[in-house]
């Protein structure tokens, strides 16, 4: 039986992984802890085979002043937890990073594309990755997971924004785009496989098919009894919106820009897409 410690007691992904692993009670034991205060220093990590570190600072509006806070939580605290895990004899450390380390809002990410984060969040995640990789050795396997947008019931972040919009609008622009996304169930199964197979390395999970934003909004609406009508937008107007000044273009790009992982990057030789 694998014993797994999940850091981030209130984390949506952490809670979801624990719930998923409980489907295999003879194979996994999970415990979730908070690391918001110093009490976690007193917890004995030596009884665990794996630490899944999902705790972090995210969805907080970035300012010039809170860069230090992002670094302290996402970089320094992550390294501190990993160091404690290694000293305690934990065999595998799984770090939930992000697609944000690439700093892209539009484009296709292939194995040759190098990370170049722009946000405090992305920079702090990449800095954590670099520090973590220095800890890896034959006795301490390091797993870094860079998922795209996670979606599913109760999910926060960008998906929650789409959810709120879908529940209140009768229409939505029909714009051709492609986004890499992953359903929370598929992400949990992906992590389960990495743990089960004692993997190490950097991974890029995503659903089998790319998603069009308007299709996602329409499906969310249907799930809640709303019939959202898609409205075609002239290509010229779409182009103008992408080039609009200030925050308009930024928001439009985040919602309707195409941002994908090359599908080959996401294959691990095992089918983890249990939710279709």
Secondary structure, 3 states (H helix, E strand, C coil): CEEEEEECCCCHHHHHHHHHHHHHCCCEEEEEECCCCHHHHHCCHHHCCEEEECCCCCCCCCCCCCHHHHHHHHHHHHHHHHHHHHHCCCCEEEEECCHHHHCCCCEEECCCCCCCCCCHHHHHHHHHHHHHHCCCECCEEEEEECCCEEECCCCCCHHHHHHHHHCCCCEEEECCCCECEEEHHHHHHHHHHHHHCCCCEEECCCCCCCECHHHHHHHHHHHCCCCCEEEECCHHHHHHHHCCCCHHHHHHHHHHCCEEECHHHHCCCCCCCCCC
